[in-house]
Amino acid sequence: MRRLEAAVRGLVFPVAAFALLISICGCGRDSGDGDRMPATRSAIEEASPPVARTAASTPEVPRRSAALADRPPVSAPAPVRLVAPDLGIDVPVEAVGLDDVGRMGLPANPSVAAWYRFGAAPASAAGSTVIAAHVDSLVYDIGPFAKLADAPAGTRFEVTTADGVVRAYALASTEIVPKESVDWSRAFARDGSPRLTLVTCGGEFDDDARRYLSNVLVTATPVG
């Protein structure tokens, strides 16, 4: 079996108060500690246009930044561990935002996953809790998320949050989607039924472009 030789690159989802910018993912081979997820833009700034005063008593129109950096993280307990007993997956989960160049920060080690802290959490009443990890790395070898692409329907995932609560999910669908076709607004939606979305790289590897051509997206729904 050909060994996977690159890690996830390309999932950055800067979320503004009024809009969601999604970049097209691109994985690439990395001779260092793995790839990370780049974005074409890290955030948007939205503000009301200046309004001329017509009288001294006219209030100034308030302005609100829509930059991701100004958006508070989710207040619900963060996921700290993800286990899939049937797949042999048992990884710690770190809360992440964006790095200094506007990419979703991912731990270099594929055996450590990342939760997007500006999205939904397991205790949220709605929305997609997104947990992502590198598929592999030349430094750390193949990661546990490499097993997601072949996981059967009904596979059980258990997410432990910082307050010690364990929430169980069952795999509902697996998609291997060309990077240019992934609907990231759906994957990172904050509305709809609560669900768990697991993301990594997959599909064919383009040796010339040094990247995987697809993303693996697993959607799991709460059970119990």
Buried (B, 14 or more C-beta within 10 A) or exposed (E): EEEBBBBBBBBBBBBBEEEBBBBBBBBBBBEEBBBBBBBEEBBBEBEEEEEEEEEEEEEEEEEEBBBBEEBEEBEBBBBBBBBBEEBEBEBBBBBBBBBEEBBBBBBBBBBBBBBBBBBBBBBBEEBBBBBBBBBBBBBBBBBBBBBBBEBEEEBBBBBBBBEEEEBBBBBBEBBBBEBEEBEBEEBBBBEEEBBBBBBBBBBEBBEEEBBBBBBBBBBBEBEE
